[in-house]
Amino acid sequence: MKSEDVTSEDVLEYFKEIKKRIKELDYVESVEYIPISRTFAIVSIEIETRDDKKIEDIANQIERILNFVPKPVGLNVQRTGSVFLWYMR
């Protein structure tokens, strides 16, 4: 996540909403918000399966959540990590 201020109330409320929705998905163990700087944060999602079909389904559902939940103005959300690299191939 990139923004002018990733610790702003709007960005933190956005994270709380996507975290709540992502944690409801099967096989999602944890969702963690890691601010790296004032303008950059990582959202780490731990998944409890190695089944390719389930991983594809989880990535698809996360993609839908990220597209559905309205982002604060100026927030850029970029999908990275092993699940999305595998999913987007």
N, C-alpha and C positions, 0 to 999 in steps of 0.2 A: 504494500500500500504506500502510495506517495501522495503527499498533501503539504500545504504550507505548514500545517501543524497537526501531526498524527495523534497528539494528545488532546486535541480540542474536544469539547463535549459532543459535537455532531459526529465526529469520527468514532469516538468511543461508543456512542449509542448505536451507530451502524454496526460496529464490531459485535456488540452485545446481541443485536438482532440476528446477524448471520451466524454467530456462535450457537445461539439457541436453536436455530433451524438445522444447522449442520449436525449438532449433537443428537438430534432426533433420528438421524439416519442409522440404519443397521451397519455394524462393523466400525463405526467411528468411536475410537477410544477417548480422544481428547482434542480440544481446539484451544490453542494458546496464542495470545497476542504478544509479540515481542518488539517493542520500539527499539530501533537501532540508532536513530537520531531524531531530532525534532520533526524532520520531514519524511522519514522512511520507517516503516514497520513491516514485520513479517508475521503472517498468520500461519502457524504450524498446525497441521491436521494429522493426527496419528490414526492409522487404519489398521484393523486387526485381521486382515485376510490377505492371502496371496493368490486367491482365485481370480484369474484374469477377467472373467465375466462379471464378477462382483465388483472388482476394481473399476471396470468400465462403467458399470451402473452407478457407483458412488461418485465418480468423476462427473458423470452426466448430471446427477442430482445436485452436486455442488455448483456446477455451471449454471443450472436453472435458478438456484438460490441467489447466486451472485448477479444474475441478470434480472431477477424479480425484485429484490430489495432495493429501494431507491438509495442511491449514493449521495452523500453530501456534495455540494458544489465544490469543485476543485480536487476531488479525491479520484485518484487513478488506481484501479485494482488490476494487477497483472497476475495471471495464473502461471505458476512455475512449480517445480518439484517433480519427483519421480512419477507420481500418479498422473499428473497432467502431461508430462513429456510422453509417457506411454500412451495415454488416452488420445493425444492430438497427432500421433504418428500416422 
